[in-house]
Amino acid sequence: MTRRSRRRSSGPHRVAWVAPLLVGASAAVAAEVATGILLYAGPGLMRSLTTVLAVEGAALAAGLWSAPRRDGPTLVDRLRRRWLFCLLTFMAAALFGTSWSVVQDLGGGPVSQGIGLAVLAALPLYACGLVLGGMRAVADADVTARISGPGAAAALGAALGFVLTGVLLPRAPIPASLLVACLVLLSAGGMIYGIVLASRSVVHVRGTRHAAGGEVRVEDRLRVGDDDAARYLLEGGHVRRRDSLNGDSAVPWDVEVARFLLGETETPKRILAVGGGASAMPRAIVGERPEVVVDVLERNPAVVELARAHFDTTSEVDPADHPPNRASLRTGNLEDLLAEARGPYDLVLVDTAALAPLGGVDGLSRSARAALLAAVASGGSLVAGPLAADPSLVGSREGWRTTALRRVRADTTEAEVVIVGRPAGSEAWTGAIGAFELANGEPLEG
């Protein structure tokens, strides 16, 4: 898929409003036709307009109330069954209404009046409510927000349905013929909504943990029409990590940066990963470079737990699994962990996605920023990414210079940005780092 088509597909679906509008129009037609037949077909017990409208409203509300769970694995199948049930109820209403109009004595008794109220009004409106409730569940389950809720479109459809019924009902030879037209509308709405469903994103929750900063969860998201599947690690509303499940993921930003900046030398090097509890870098670098020492600082233990269970992360980077001082993982308050950091480090990696729940880099105190800078060895580098960070992160110490680089991954429309900072006495970074290219062609002064 081209980048342009991916960008276009990220917006709301253009025809998502058509199907609920047609359902709302059908519900209005059924309500008004039922009212006309029941009130003017002869004597009976159900002549009260209040009674008819109350039953119709209660039936529609009952259908809406029984919306399926939005995270159910068979959500779409249940919606299809609801749509089929809606077609069947309108077919039954059309047949009953036709019989009512042909057989004049059919609506003369209380039993037939009650059956008419159920078949002509209650069941069709209940079925419309079922369909609209299912649409609402599908819209709620679509994390990309491409499918809008049906409420506004259904209300507009109901208004149009009342107008059309008022215009056509006096001219119709048989009032129930309008219900046959509703079958056509509902069939068209079902086909259109099938197109909408092909663009939805299906979410499967792999695991959740409750932490002080909010819920941490792992989700698999599949966009049906594009066969685009990815696994997300979310902390609250913030994405801590995203991996493609189609096998076309780019090398994680911190892995690519670490491999490039460490170079080919076999001289022992040290890396500090701030917010690296969901990172693949420690395991990858320790496995590839036996001379490298990696220290990981993470503020949320729940992130570490779910990352170990569902991602290729620090599950094997633990002092118990490696020779002493090869790798370590510490969790807790970042301010305290940074104050205790055992520098200097040849490379300090700051995961800005891990700082997003704190408000970004600005969520770190001045002393924590100073500790970050103090942890960088002479000739080393501090790199912050993949979310754009303010270059002033390393601008508080005189002589530091920063360079912004970016790349656009093939498996997502989002750009990744890294800020490379180097201390006084070191040259500013002026070239690309793997697939990361200079964002503006010039180093940024700190």
C-alpha positions in Angstrom: 0.0 0.0 0.0 1.3 3.4 -0.9 1.9 6.1 1.7 -0.8 8.2 0.1 -3.4 5.5 0.4 -2.5 4.8 4.0 -3.0 8.4 4.9 -6.3 8.5 3.1 -7.6 5.4 4.9 -6.9 6.8 8.3 -9.9 9.2 8.2 -13.6 8.5 9.0 -15.3 6.2 6.4 -17.2 8.4 4.0 -20.3 6.2 3.7 -20.6 5.1 7.4 -23.6 7.3 7.9 -25.7 5.9 5.1 -26.7 2.6 6.7 -27.9 4.0 10.0 -29.8 6.7 8.1 -31.7 4.1 6.1 -32.4 2.1 9.3 -33.7 5.2 11.0 -35.9 6.0 8.0 -37.3 2.5 8.0 -38.0 2.7 11.7 -39.9 6.0 11.2 -41.9 4.6 8.2 -42.8 1.5 10.3 -43.9 3.7 13.2 -46.1 6.0 11.2 -47.6 3.2 9.0 -48.4 1.2 12.1 -50.0 4.2 13.7 -52.1 4.9 10.6 -53.3 1.3 10.3 -54.0 0.8 13.9 -55.8 4.0 14.5 -57.9 4.1 11.3 -58.6 0.5 10.5 -61.8 0.3 12.4 -62.9 -0.1 16.1 -60.6 -1.7 18.6 -58.9 -1.2 21.9 -55.7 0.2 20.6 -56.9 3.6 19.3 -55.0 5.7 21.7 -52.1 7.5 20.0 -50.2 7.6 23.4 -50.4 3.8 23.7 -49.1 3.2 20.1 -46.3 5.6 20.4 -45.3 4.4 23.9 -45.1 0.8 22.6 -43.1 1.9 19.6 -40.7 3.9 21.7 -40.2 1.2 24.3 -39.6 -1.4 21.6 -36.9 0.8 19.9 -35.3 1.5 23.3 -35.3 -2.3 24.1 -33.4 -3.0 20.9 -30.9 -0.2 21.6 -30.4 -1.4 25.2 -29.4 -4.9 24.1 -26.3 -3.8 22.1 -23.6 -6.5 22.1 -20.3 -6.1 23.9 -17.9 -4.1 21.8 -15.0 -6.4 22.4 -16.8 -9.6 21.7 -15.1 -12.0 19.2 -18.3 -12.5 17.2 -19.4 -8.9 17.1 -19.8 -8.7 13.3 -21.5 -12.1 13.0 -24.1 -11.0 15.6 -24.6 -7.8 13.8 -25.3 -9.7 10.6 -27.9 -11.9 12.4 -29.5 -8.7 13.8 -29.8 -7.3 10.3 -31.4 -10.5 9.0 -33.8 -10.5 11.9 -34.7 -6.9 11.0 -35.4 -7.9 7.4 -37.6 -10.7 8.6 -39.7 -8.5 11.0 -40.3 -6.0 8.2 -41.4 -8.8 5.9 -43.8 -10.1 8.5 -45.1 -6.6 9.1 -45.6 -6.1 5.3 -47.5 -9.4 5.0 -49.6 -8.7 8.1 -50.3 -5.1 7.0 -51.4 -6.2 3.6 -53.7 -8.8 5.1 -55.1 -6.2 7.4 -55.9 -3.9 4.5 -57.5 -6.7 2.4 -59.5 -8.4 5.1 -61.5 -5.5 6.5 -62.7 -7.4 9.6 -59.2 -8.5 10.7 -58.6 -5.5 12.9 -61.9 -5.4 14.6 -61.2 -7.3 17.7 -58.9 -6.6 20.7 -56.7 -9.7 20.0 -56.1 -8.8 16.4 -55.4 -5.2 17.5 -52.8 -6.5 20.0 -51.2 -8.7 17.4 -51.1 -5.9 15.0 -49.4 -3.6 17.5 -46.8 -6.3 18.1 -46.2 -7.2 14.4 -46.5 -3.8 12.8 -44.9 -1.6 15.4 -43.1 -3.4 18.3 -41.1 -6.0 16.4 -39.8 -3.8 13.5 -38.8 -1.0 15.9 -37.2 -3.5 18.3 -35.3 -5.0 15.3 -34.1 -1.5 14.2 -32.9 -0.8 17.7 -31.0 -4.1 17.6 -29.2 -3.1 14.4 -28.5 0.4 15.6 -27.1 -0.9 18.9 -24.9 -3.3 17.0 -23.6 -0.4 14.8 -22.9 1.5 18.0 -20.8 -1.4 19.4 -18.9 -1.7 16.1 -18.1 2.0 16.1 -16.9 1.8 19.7 -14.7 -1.2 18.9 -13.1 0.6 16.0 -10.0 2.2 17.6 -9.1 4.1 14.4 -12.4 6.0 14.7 -13.1 5.5 11.0 -16.6 4.2 11.7 -18.9 6.9 13.3 -21.7 6.2 15.7 -25.2 5.8 14.2 -27.1 8.2 16.4 -27.1 11.4 14.4 -27.6 9.6 11.0 -30.4 7.5 12.4 -32.2 10.5 13.8 -31.9 12.3 10.5 -33.2 9.2 8.7 -36.1 9.0 11.1 -37.0 12.6 10.2 -36.8 11.9 6.5 -38.9 8.7 7.0 -41.7 10.6 8.7 -41.7 13.2 5.9 -41.8 10.5 3.2 -44.5 8.6 4.9 -46.6 11.7 5.3 -46.2 12.4 1.5 -46.6 8.8 0.2 -49.1 7.2 2.6 -52.2 9.0 1.4 -51.3 8.1 -2.1 -50.4 4.4 -1.4 -53.2 1.9 -2.5 -52.1 -0.3 0.5 -50.3 1.3 3.5 -48.3 -1.8 4.0 -46.6 -1.3 0.6 -44.4 1.3 2.3 -43.0 -1.5 4.5 -42.0 -3.4 1.3 -40.0 -0.3 0.3 -38.3 -0.5 3.8 -37.1 -4.0 2.9 -35.3 -2.4 -0.1 -33.9 0.3 2.0 -32.6 -2.1 4.6 -31.1 -4.4 2.0 -29.3 -1.5 0.5 -28.2 -0.4 3.9 -26.8 -3.8 4.7 -24.7 -3.9 1.5 -23.4 -0.4 2.2 -22.5 -1.2 5.8 -20.7 -4.3 4.6 -18.3 -1.9 2.8 -17.9 0.0 6.1 -17.2 -3.2 8.0 -14.4 -4.1 5.6 -12.5 -1.0 6.8 -12.8 -1.6 10.5 -10.0 -2.4 12.9 -10.5 -5.5 15.1 -9.0 -5.4 18.6 -8.0 -8.4 20.6 -6.7 -7.6 24.1 -3.8 -9.9 25.0 -3.3 -8.8 28.6 -4.0 -6.0 31.1 -2.4 -4.8 34.3 -3.6 -2.0 36.6 -0.9 0.4 37.7 -0.8 3.7 39.5 -0.6 5.7 36.3 -3.5 3.9 34.6 -4.2 0.7 32.9 -1.4 -1.0 30.9 -2.5 -3.4 28.2 -1.4 -5.3 25.1 -3.7 -5.2 22.1 -3.5 -6.9 18.7 -5.2 -4.6 16.1 -6.2 -5.9 12.6 -7.6 -3.7 9.9 -9.7 -6.1 7.9 -9.6 -4.4 4.5 -5.9 -3.8 4.5 -4.7 -7.0 6.4 -2.7 -4.6 8.5 -2.0 -6.2 11.9 0.0 -4.8 14.7 0.6 -5.4 18.4 0.5 -2.4 20.7 1.7 -1.9 24.3 -0.4 0.9 25.8 0.0 2.8 29.0 -3.2 4.7 29.6 -3.8 6.4 26.2 -0.1 6.4 25.2 1.6 3.9 22.9 4.7 2.5 24.5 5.5 0.1 21.7 4.1 -1.0 18.3 5.3 -4.1 16.4 3.9 -5.2 13.1 2.5 -8.7 13.0 3.0 -9.0 9.3 6.7 -9.6 9.5 7.6 -6.2 8.0 8.5 -4.2 11.1 11.5 -1.8 10.8 14.4 -2.2 13.2 13.4 -0.4 16.5 14.8 3.1 16.7 16.9 2.4 19.8 18.4 -0.8 18.4 19.3 1.0 15.1 20.8 3.9 17.0 22.8 1.7 19.4 24.2 -0.5 16.7 25.3 2.5 14.6 26.8 4.7 17.4 28.6 1.8 19.1 30.4 1.1 15.9 32.6 -1.9 15.1 35.1 -1.4 17.9 35.4 -4.1 20.5 36.2 -1.6 23.3 33.9 -2.1 26.3 31.0 0.3 26.1 28.2 1.2 28.4 24.6 2.1 27.6 21.9 3.6 29.8 18.3 3.1 28.6 15.9 5.5 30.3 12.4 4.2 30.0 13.5 1.1 28.3 11.2 -1.4 30.0 9.4 -2.1 26.7 12.5 -2.0 24.5 14.0 -4.7 22.4 17.4 -3.0 22.5 18.9 -4.5 25.7 18.3 -8.1 24.7 19.5 -7.4 21.1 22.6 -5.5 22.0 23.7 -7.8 24.8 23.2 -10.8 22.5 25.3 -9.2 19.7 28.0 -7.4 21.6 29.5 -9.3 24.5 31.6 -6.2 25.5 28.6 -4.0 26.0 27.0 -3.3 29.4 23.3 -2.2 29.4 21.5 -0.6 32.3 17.7 -0.1 32.0 15.6 2.3 34.1 11.8 1.9 33.9 9.2 3.8 35.9 6.3 1.3 35.5 6.8 -2.4 36.5 3.5 -3.3 34.7 5.1 -2.3 31.4 8.0 -4.6 32.1 5.8 -7.5 33.0 3.6 -7.3 29.8 6.5 -6.5 27.6 8.3 -9.7 28.8 5.1 -11.7 28.2 4.2 -10.4 24.7 7.2 -8.8 23.1 10.9 -9.6 22.4 12.2 -7.4 25.2 14.2 -7.6 28.4 12.9 -11.1 29.3 16.5 -12.5 29.2 18.3 -9.3 30.2 18.6 -10.0 33.9 21.6 -10.2 36.2 20.7 -13.8 37.0 20.9 -14.8 33.3 24.2 -13.1 32.4 27.6 -12.6 33.8 27.9 -9.9 36.5 27.6 -6.3 35.3 26.5 -7.3 31.8 22.9 -6.0 32.1 20.5 -4.7 34.8 16.9 -3.6 35.0 15.7 -1.3 37.7 12.1 0.0 38.2 10.9 2.9 40.3 10.7 6.7 40.3 12.8 8.0 37.4 14.0 10.9 39.4 15.5 8.6 42.1 16.8 6.2 39.5 18.6 8.9 37.5 20.1 10.3 40.7 21.6 6.9 41.4 22.8 6.2 37.8 26.3 4.8 37.7 27.8 6.8 34.9 29.6 7.6 32.7 27.9 6.0 29.7 29.0 6.0 26.1 25.4 6.2 25.0 22.3 7.4 26.9 19.0 6.5 25.3 15.8 8.3 26.4 12.6 6.7 25.3 10.3 9.7 25.0 7.3 7.4 24.6 7.9 6.3 28.2 7.9 9.9 29.3 4.7 10.8 27.5 2.5 9.8 30.5 4.5 12.3 32.5 3.9 15.1 30.0 7.0 14.4 27.9 10.5 15.5 28.6 9.1 18.5 30.3 7.8 16.1 33.0 11.4 15.6 34.2 12.7 17.9 36.8 15.7 20.1 36.2 17.8 17.9 38.5 16.8 14.8 36.5 17.8 16.5 33.2 21.1 17.4 34.8 21.6 13.8 35.9 21.0 12.7 32.3 23.6 15.0 31.0 26.1 14.1 33.7 25.7 10.4 32.9 27.1 10.9 29.3 30.8 10.2 29.0 33.1 12.6 27.2 32.8 11.8 23.5 29.5 10.0 24.2 26.0 10.7 23.0 22.5 11.3 24.4 19.7 10.3 22.0 16.0 10.9 22.7 13.2 9.3 20.6 11.0 8.2 18.9 8.6 11.0 19.7 9.9 14.4 18.9 11.7 15.9 21.9 12.6 19.5 22.6 16.2 20.1 21.6 16.6 22.1 24.8 16.7 18.7 26.6 20.5 18.9 26.3 20.7 22.6 25.9 21.0 23.4 29.5 24.7 22.8 29.6 26.9 25.2 27.7 28.7 23.6 24.7 26.2 20.9 24.0 24.9 20.7 20.4 21.9 18.7 19.1 20.8 17.3 15.8 17.4 16.1 14.8 16.9 13.1 12.6 13.8 11.4 11.4 12.5 8.3 9.5 9.1 7.2 8.2 8.6 3.5 8.8 7.0 1.5 6.0 4.6 -0.3 8.4 3.1 2.9 9.8 2.3 6.4 8.7 3.9 8.0 11.8 7.4 9.5 11.6 10.0 8.7 14.2 12.2 11.5 15.4 15.4 11.3 17.4 17.5 14.1 18.9 21.2 13.4 19.1 23.1 15.4 21.7 26.8 15.5 22.2 28.7 17.2 25.0 31.3 20.0 24.9 34.4 18.9 23.1 32.6 16.6 20.8 31.6 17.4 17.2 27.9 17.8 16.5 26.3 14.9 14.6 26.0 15.8 10.9 25.1 12.5 9.1 22.4 9.9 8.9 22.0 7.0 11.4 20.9 4.1 9.3 17.4 4.9 8.0 17.3 8.1 10.1 18.1 11.2 7.9 18.7 14.7 9.0 15.4 16.4 9.7 16.5 19.9 8.5 19.9 19.4 7.0 21.6 21.3 9.8 22.6 20.6 13.4 20.5 22.4 16.0 22.3 24.6 18.4 21.7 23.7 22.0 
